[in-house]
């Protein structure tokens, strides 16, 4: 399907998510600024990666393509999808067309995949949240800690703190 239909595909517990929308300039600028800010404070050997491949768990039947991943360079070696357990963090910039994919579905899927930190930046509202500390629940693994922020404040993703000053908003 990737070769014949536009957009990107992800596989969740509920089925396939097909995002037809091409990323817009505020979305891409947010990704770029977060990536650059993280890489300025991270030690050598780590990267805030904004490209492919996806993050996949065969046993869980989930394949996601985060907007940005924080990962050790050594864990990027090899072929195929990234192992989600090798990620330090997944970062999403909320899409204007499908915010529930980031605020609901990925909030459920990322702890299930074992991604220890999930940061959400929402250009619709100029707010976000960083979720961490996976714990078991009757509905499956969930994040126990949520730290909300507004654009302009500093935010900590993994071990690194960056500014959210000047991140673009959707018009």
C-alpha positions in Angstrom: 0.0 0.0 0.0 2.9 2.4 0.7 3.8 2.5 -3.0 0.2 3.1 -4.2 -1.5 5.4 -1.7 -0.3 8.7 -0.4 0.3 9.4 3.3 1.7 7.1 6.0 0.4 3.9 7.5 0.7 2.7 11.1 -0.7 -0.4 12.8 -2.4 -0.1 16.2 -4.3 -2.6 18.4 -7.5 -1.4 16.7 -6.2 -1.7 13.1 -4.5 0.4 10.4 -4.2 4.2 10.7 -3.9 5.9 7.4 -2.9 9.5 7.6 -3.5 11.2 4.2 -2.3 14.6 5.3 1.1 15.7 4.3 2.9 17.3 7.2 2.6 21.1 7.1 5.3 23.7 7.7 4.4 24.4 11.4 4.5 20.6 12.1 7.8 20.1 10.4 9.4 23.2 11.9 8.3 22.0 15.4 10.0 18.6 14.7 13.1 20.2 13.5 13.4 22.7 16.4 12.8 19.9 19.0 15.4 17.7 17.3 18.0 20.4 17.2 17.4 21.5 20.7 17.6 18.0 22.1 20.8 17.2 20.1 22.5 20.4 21.5 22.1 19.1 25.0 22.6 15.3 24.5 26.0 13.7 24.7 27.8 12.2 21.7 26.3 8.8 20.9 22.7 9.9 21.0 20.4 11.3 18.4 17.0 12.9 18.1 16.1 11.2 14.8 13.2 12.5 12.6 13.3 9.9 9.8 12.4 6.4 9.1 12.3 3.4 9.7 9.3 2.7 11.9 9.2 1.3 15.4 7.6 -2.2 15.4 6.7 -4.9 17.9 5.8 -8.1 16.2 4.4 -9.8 19.3 2.1 -6.8 20.0 1.2 -6.4 16.3 1.9 -2.7 16.5 3.9 -0.6 14.0 4.3 3.2 14.6 6.3 5.9 13.0 6.9 8.6 15.6 7.6 12.1 14.5 10.9 12.0 16.4 12.7 9.3 18.4 15.5 9.7 20.9 17.9 6.8 20.6 21.5 5.8 21.0 23.3 5.7 17.6 24.5 2.2 18.4 20.8 1.1 18.5 20.2 2.4 15.0 22.5 -0.2 13.5 21.1 -3.2 11.7 18.2 -3.8 9.2 14.4 -3.3 9.5 12.3 -1.5 12.0 13.7 -0.1 15.3 13.1 -2.2 18.4 10.8 0.0 20.5 12.6 -1.1 23.7 15.8 0.6 22.4 14.1 4.0 22.3 14.8 6.5 25.1 11.8 8.6 24.1 9.2 9.0 21.3 8.1 12.5 20.5 4.9 13.4 18.6 3.8 16.8 17.1 0.0 16.6 17.2 -1.6 16.7 13.8 -4.3 19.2 13.1 -6.4 16.5 11.2 -6.2 13.6 13.7 -5.3 14.7 17.3 -6.7 11.6 18.9 -4.0 9.5 17.2 -1.4 11.3 19.3 -3.4 12.0 22.5 -5.3 8.7 22.8 -4.0 5.9 20.6 -0.3 6.5 20.9 -0.7 7.2 24.6 -2.0 3.6 24.8 0.4 2.0 22.3 3.7 3.5 23.4 3.8 2.1 26.9 2.6 -1.2 25.5 5.7 -1.1 23.2 7.9 -0.3 26.2 8.9 3.2 25.2 9.8 4.7 28.5 9.1 8.4 27.7 6.4 9.9 25.4 6.4 13.6 24.7 3.5 15.3 23.0 3.7 18.8 21.5 0.4 20.3 20.4 0.6 23.3 18.0 -3.2 23.6 18.0 -3.2 24.7 21.7 0.5 25.6 22.4 0.6 22.9 25.1 1.9 19.5 25.6 2.7 16.7 28.0 5.6 14.4 28.9 4.5 10.9 30.0 6.8 8.4 31.8 7.1 5.6 34.3 5.3 2.7 32.7 3.2 0.7 35.2 0.8 -2.3 34.8 -2.9 -1.7 34.9 -6.0 -3.9 34.2 -6.2 -2.4 30.7 -2.5 -3.0 30.0 0.7 -1.0 30.6 0.2 2.8 31.0 2.3 5.8 31.9 2.0 6.7 35.6 3.5 10.2 35.4 2.2 13.1 33.3 3.8 16.5 33.3 1.9 19.1 31.3 3.5 22.2 29.9 2.7 25.3 27.9 4.8 26.6 25.1 7.4 29.0 26.5 8.3 26.7 29.4 11.2 24.4 29.6 10.4 20.7 29.2 12.4 17.6 30.1 12.4 14.7 27.6 14.3 11.7 29.0 17.4 13.2 30.7 17.5 16.4 28.7 15.7 19.7 29.2 14.9 22.0 26.3 13.0 25.2 25.8 9.6 25.3 24.0 10.0 29.0 23.4 9.3 30.0 19.8 7.7 26.7 18.7 5.2 27.5 16.0 1.4 27.2 16.4 -1.2 26.2 13.8 -3.0 29.3 12.4 
